[in-house]
């Protein structure tokens, strides 16, 4: 919706914000990113790339960051170390520039070179039709969602979490725990989830996925454990432990399909943990969801 776009760009300098709001409503409704690179024109990604008639200065980048932090950059230092800031509404600001390293960690950015605002979107109901196919003998199957980057894994996982947490025609409400390391699923801001992940969902954010999963398992007694983007052997190892404790797992991974997934060593043993794989292809109105029962070779 255009309102999400307007919310996401509130921190931009007035001149840039004015030009961005002049975009057609259809473009604002579809916008996924606003990219600002010092010395270049502003770019809006909305299916295709659109160049706005305003150039970005280094001052524009700094002013945007100051607006977001309300003039207190030290209050967002922890997030800056990860290269992004979470914004109200679930939006995210990515940061690039010359970083200052101390004791092996990023402590601040001495100079900014570019910013990227990723507009958070919810697509409520997209997982509804998939739930019956994810049931195995009346229970939810361990499920892995795969697709290339930017096709909608996180969006689908979020809606599935919401449906399971609130309950639906196929399953009663369930206790769901989310290891949201990068804040992309619930987009927690000041302790409140900015995106709907359901009424019975507990969210752990800012903690490495493997560690968060163990903490949630011990402390929140989940029936379902969800985590986004498996990337390391430690993630796979903790999922195996969770299954052994009787928890259903939901997760995502980058891959064009199962054959592509199996080319990567971290996923070869992992695939056997899951009972259903959802493969997403296409974009927009042509997006398709294919569910497979897959066993590791």
C-alpha positions as CSV (number, residue, x, y, z in Angstrom):
1,X,0.0,0.0,0.0
2,X,1.2,3.6,-0.6
3,X,0.9,4.2,3.1
4,X,3.8,1.8,3.8
5,X,5.9,3.7,1.3
6,X,5.1,7.0,3.0
7,X,5.9,5.6,6.4
8,X,9.2,4.2,5.2
9,X,10.5,7.5,3.8
10,X,9.6,9.7,6.8
11,X,13.2,10.1,7.8
12,X,14.4,11.2,4.4
13,X,15.4,14.9,3.9
14,X,12.5,17.1,2.9
15,X,13.7,17.6,-0.7
16,X,14.1,13.9,-1.4
17,X,10.9,13.0,0.4
18,X,8.9,15.5,-1.7
19,X,10.1,14.1,-5.0
20,X,9.5,10.5,-3.8
21,X,5.9,11.3,-2.9
22,X,5.3,12.6,-6.4
23,X,5.6,9.1,-7.8
24,X,2.4,7.6,-9.1
25,X,0.4,5.8,-6.4
26,X,0.8,2.5,-8.3
27,X,4.6,2.8,-8.0
28,X,4.5,3.7,-4.4
29,X,2.3,0.7,-3.7
30,X,4.7,-1.7,-5.3
31,X,8.0,-0.1,-4.1
32,X,10.4,-2.5,-2.4
33,X,13.4,-0.3,-1.9
34,X,14.6,3.3,-1.9
35,X,18.3,3.5,-2.6
36,X,20.5,6.5,-1.9
37,X,24.1,6.6,-3.1
38,X,26.2,9.7,-2.5
39,X,26.7,11.6,-5.8
40,X,24.0,9.6,-7.6
41,X,20.3,10.1,-8.1
42,X,17.8,8.4,-5.8
43,X,16.6,5.1,-7.1
44,X,13.2,3.4,-6.3
45,X,12.9,-0.3,-6.9
46,X,9.3,-1.2,-7.8
47,X,9.4,-4.1,-10.2
48,X,11.8,-2.0,-12.3
49,X,14.3,0.6,-11.3
50,X,13.2,4.3,-11.4
51,X,15.6,7.2,-11.1
52,X,14.2,10.2,-9.3
53,X,15.2,13.7,-10.4
54,X,17.2,14.5,-7.2
55,X,20.8,13.8,-6.5
56,X,22.1,12.5,-3.1
57,X,24.7,14.3,-1.1
58,X,26.8,13.1,1.8
59,X,24.8,15.5,4.0
60,X,21.5,13.8,2.9
61,X,22.8,10.5,4.1
62,X,23.9,11.9,7.5
63,X,20.6,13.8,7.9
64,X,18.6,10.6,7.2
65,X,20.5,8.7,9.9
66,X,20.2,11.6,12.4
67,X,16.4,11.7,11.8
68,X,16.0,8.0,12.4
69,X,18.1,8.1,15.6
70,X,16.4,11.3,16.7
71,X,19.8,13.0,16.9
72,X,21.3,10.3,19.2
73,X,23.4,8.1,17.1
74,X,24.9,6.4,20.1
75,X,21.5,5.0,20.9
76,X,21.5,2.9,17.7
77,X,25.1,1.9,17.8
78,X,24.4,-1.8,18.5
79,X,22.3,-2.0,15.3
80,X,24.8,0.0,13.3
81,X,27.4,-2.7,14.1
82,X,25.3,-5.1,12.0
83,X,25.0,-2.7,9.1
84,X,21.3,-1.9,9.4
85,X,18.7,-0.2,11.6
86,X,15.2,-1.4,12.2
87,X,12.6,1.3,11.6
88,X,9.0,1.7,12.9
89,X,6.6,-0.3,10.8
90,X,9.1,-3.1,10.2
91,X,11.1,-1.3,7.6
92,X,14.9,-1.6,7.5
93,X,17.7,0.8,6.7
94,X,20.8,-0.7,5.3
95,X,24.1,1.2,5.7
96,X,27.3,1.3,3.8
97,X,30.4,3.4,4.3
98,X,33.8,3.5,6.0
99,X,33.5,1.6,9.2
100,X,35.7,2.0,12.3
101,X,36.8,-1.3,13.8
102,X,37.7,-1.8,17.5
103,X,38.5,-5.2,19.0
104,X,37.4,-6.9,15.9
105,X,33.9,-5.3,15.8
106,X,32.4,-2.4,14.0
107,X,31.9,0.5,16.4
108,X,30.6,3.2,14.1
109,X,30.7,4.5,10.5
110,X,33.1,7.3,10.0
111,X,31.7,8.1,6.6
112,X,28.5,7.1,4.8
113,X,28.5,6.2,1.2
114,X,25.0,4.8,0.6
115,X,21.7,3.9,2.3
116,X,19.0,1.5,1.4
117,X,15.5,1.5,2.8
118,X,13.8,-1.8,2.4
119,X,10.0,-1.5,2.7
120,X,8.4,-4.1,4.8
121,X,5.3,-5.7,3.4
122,X,2.8,-8.2,4.7
123,X,0.8,-10.5,2.4
124,X,-1.8,-11.9,4.8
125,X,-3.4,-15.1,3.8
126,X,-0.9,-16.3,1.3
127,X,-0.1,-19.4,3.4
128,X,-3.7,-20.3,4.0
129,X,-3.9,-22.6,1.0
130,X,-0.7,-24.3,1.8
131,X,-1.5,-25.4,5.4
132,X,-3.5,-28.5,4.4
133,X,-0.6,-29.7,2.3
134,X,1.8,-29.2,5.1
135,X,-0.1,-31.6,7.4
136,X,1.2,-35.1,8.1
137,X,-1.1,-37.4,9.9
138,X,-2.9,-34.5,11.4
139,X,0.2,-32.6,12.6
140,X,2.3,-29.9,11.0
141,X,5.3,-31.3,9.1
142,X,8.8,-30.0,9.5
143,X,8.9,-27.5,6.7
144,X,11.6,-25.8,4.7
145,X,10.8,-22.9,2.3
146,X,13.3,-22.3,-0.5
147,X,13.6,-19.7,-3.3
148,X,16.2,-17.4,-4.9
149,X,16.7,-14.1,-3.0
150,X,13.9,-11.6,-3.1
151,X,11.2,-14.0,-4.2
152,X,9.2,-14.1,-0.9
153,X,10.5,-16.7,1.5
154,X,10.4,-14.5,4.6
155,X,7.0,-13.1,3.6
156,X,5.5,-16.6,3.3
157,X,7.2,-17.8,6.5
158,X,5.8,-14.8,8.4
159,X,2.2,-15.5,7.3
160,X,2.6,-19.2,8.1
161,X,3.8,-18.3,11.6
162,X,0.7,-16.0,12.0
163,X,-1.7,-18.6,10.9
164,X,-0.3,-21.3,13.2
165,X,-0.1,-18.9,16.2
166,X,-3.7,-17.6,15.8
167,X,-5.1,-21.0,14.7
168,X,-7.0,-21.7,11.5
169,X,-9.5,-24.1,10.0
170,X,-7.0,-26.9,10.1
171,X,-5.1,-26.5,13.3
172,X,-5.8,-25.0,16.8
173,X,-3.7,-22.0,18.0
174,X,-0.1,-23.1,18.7
175,X,2.8,-21.7,20.8
176,X,5.3,-20.4,18.2
177,X,8.8,-19.2,19.0
178,X,10.7,-17.2,16.4
179,X,14.5,-16.9,16.4
180,X,14.5,-13.5,14.5
181,X,18.2,-12.8,14.5
182,X,18.1,-9.9,12.0
183,X,14.6,-8.7,12.8
184,X,13.1,-9.5,9.4
185,X,10.2,-11.7,10.5
186,X,8.5,-9.7,13.3
187,X,10.5,-6.5,12.9
188,X,10.4,-5.8,16.6
189,X,10.7,-2.1,17.5
190,X,10.8,-1.0,21.2
191,X,9.6,-4.5,22.1
192,X,6.6,-4.5,19.9
193,X,6.3,-6.6,16.7
194,X,5.7,-4.3,13.8
195,X,4.6,-7.1,11.6
196,X,1.8,-9.5,12.5
197,X,3.2,-12.9,13.7
198,X,0.2,-13.9,15.7
199,X,-1.1,-13.7,19.2
200,X,0.8,-16.7,20.7
201,X,4.2,-16.0,19.2
202,X,7.4,-15.3,21.2
203,X,10.2,-13.5,19.4
204,X,13.9,-13.5,20.2
205,X,15.8,-10.9,18.2
206,X,19.4,-9.8,17.9
207,X,20.7,-13.2,19.0
208,X,22.5,-15.7,16.7
209,X,19.9,-18.2,15.4
210,X,21.4,-21.3,17.0
211,X,21.8,-19.7,20.4
212,X,18.3,-18.1,20.2
213,X,16.7,-21.4,19.3
214,X,18.2,-23.1,22.4
215,X,17.1,-20.2,24.7
216,X,13.5,-20.3,23.2
217,X,13.4,-24.1,23.6
218,X,14.4,-23.9,27.2
219,X,12.4,-20.9,28.2
220,X,9.2,-20.6,26.1
221,X,8.0,-24.2,25.6
222,X,7.3,-23.8,21.9
223,X,5.3,-26.3,19.8
224,X,6.7,-24.7,16.7
225,X,10.1,-23.1,16.2
226,X,10.7,-20.8,13.2
227,X,13.9,-19.2,12.0
228,X,14.8,-17.5,8.8
229,X,17.7,-18.3,6.4
230,X,19.8,-21.2,7.5
231,X,23.3,-20.3,6.6
232,X,25.7,-22.1,8.9
233,X,26.4,-25.7,10.2
234,X,25.5,-24.6,13.7
235,X,22.0,-23.6,12.5
236,X,21.5,-27.1,11.1
237,X,22.8,-28.8,14.3
238,X,20.4,-26.9,16.6
239,X,17.5,-27.8,14.4
240,X,18.3,-31.5,14.7
241,X,18.3,-31.1,18.5
242,X,15.0,-29.2,18.5
243,X,13.3,-32.0,16.5
244,X,14.6,-34.4,19.1
245,X,12.7,-32.4,21.7
246,X,9.4,-32.8,19.9
247,X,9.3,-29.3,18.4
248,X,8.1,-28.7,14.8
249,X,10.6,-26.6,12.8
250,X,10.0,-24.0,10.1
251,X,12.8,-22.4,8.2
252,X,14.0,-21.0,4.9
253,X,17.1,-21.2,2.7
254,X,18.4,-19.6,-0.5
255,X,18.1,-22.0,-3.5
256,X,16.5,-22.2,-6.9
257,X,15.2,-25.7,-6.1
258,X,16.1,-28.9,-4.3
259,X,19.0,-29.8,-6.8
260,X,20.5,-26.4,-6.2
261,X,20.1,-26.8,-2.5
262,X,22.0,-30.1,-2.5
263,X,25.0,-28.6,-4.2
264,X,25.9,-26.8,-0.9
265,X,27.5,-28.9,1.8
266,X,25.7,-27.1,4.7
267,X,22.3,-28.3,3.3
268,X,23.0,-31.9,2.3
269,X,22.5,-33.4,5.8
270,X,19.9,-30.7,6.7
271,X,17.4,-31.6,4.1
272,X,16.7,-35.0,5.7
273,X,15.4,-33.1,8.8
274,X,12.4,-31.8,6.9
275,X,9.3,-33.5,5.8
276,X,8.0,-30.9,3.4
277,X,9.7,-28.4,1.1
278,X,7.9,-25.4,-0.3
279,X,9.6,-24.1,-3.5
280,X,8.7,-20.5,-4.5
281,X,9.2,-19.4,-8.1
282,X,8.1,-16.3,-10.1
283,X,7.2,-12.9,-8.7
284,X,4.1,-10.8,-8.2
285,X,0.9,-12.2,-9.7
286,X,3.0,-15.0,-11.4
287,X,4.4,-16.3,-8.0
288,X,3.9,-20.0,-7.6
289,X,4.2,-22.4,-4.6
290,X,5.2,-26.0,-5.1
291,X,5.2,-28.4,-2.2
292,X,7.3,-31.5,-2.3
293,X,8.0,-34.4,0.0
294,X,11.7,-34.7,-0.1
295,X,14.2,-37.1,1.5
296,X,17.9,-36.5,1.6
297,X,19.8,-38.9,-0.6
